[in-house]
Amino acid sequence: MSAIRITSGFAETERAAVAALYWEAFARKLSFGLGPKTKGIAFLARVADPRFALCARSDTGALLGIAGYKTSEGALIGGGFSDLAAIYGLLGATWRAALLSVLERNLESGTLLMDGICVSREARGMGLGTALLRAIKDEASAQNCDDVRLDVIDSNPRAKALYEREGFVAGKTQSLGPLKHLFGFSTATEMRFILSL
């Protein structure tokens, strides 16, 4: 296996690649609110913020995976109503903003909130998910956070197993109720990794 490097941020020229990776990883959850695919990727490319991204790269610098996070300063995937309107129009932005607010997660002081790990199809099985998750923990430590929080959905047991192997502990579980049919999952479980002092 070639050497893998984890770097902070991504270039403006990589916005489309970052958006495509994110869409591939989370399309099932996002497709109703952000679809169709072309518009969803365009929206993600518009709002992705490189300040909140850690990237896994090959020894040639090719982007293989990305881990996003959220702090009080911002998030990998943010954006507001004007960003939605620019892609979907006023009417499309209105109902999408209301629907997507269901997925919004509050941020507690001292917590780094993970905003997804995405690994390209051709790079799966190389341990990049683990490397990116460890890099997220290192980033949280560097920012003097107390813990790392993430939410894992019930339809992704492989991700939950990875988080547990890396020391994350499951907490409360929230149900989507009837909205499960729109988002493709029924429950989300909060998991935390407490950083050593």
Buried (B, 14 or more C-beta within 10 A) or exposed (E): EEEBEBEEEBEEEBBEBBBBBBBBBBBEBBBBBBBEBEBBBBBBBBBBBBEBBBBBBBEEEEBBBBBBBBBEEEBBBBBEEEBBBBBBEEEEBBEBBEBBEEBEBEBEEEBBBBBBBBBBEEBEEBBBBEBBBBBBBEBBBEEEBBBBBBBBBBBBEEBBEBBEEBEBEEEEEEEBEEBBEEBBBBBBBBBBBEBEE
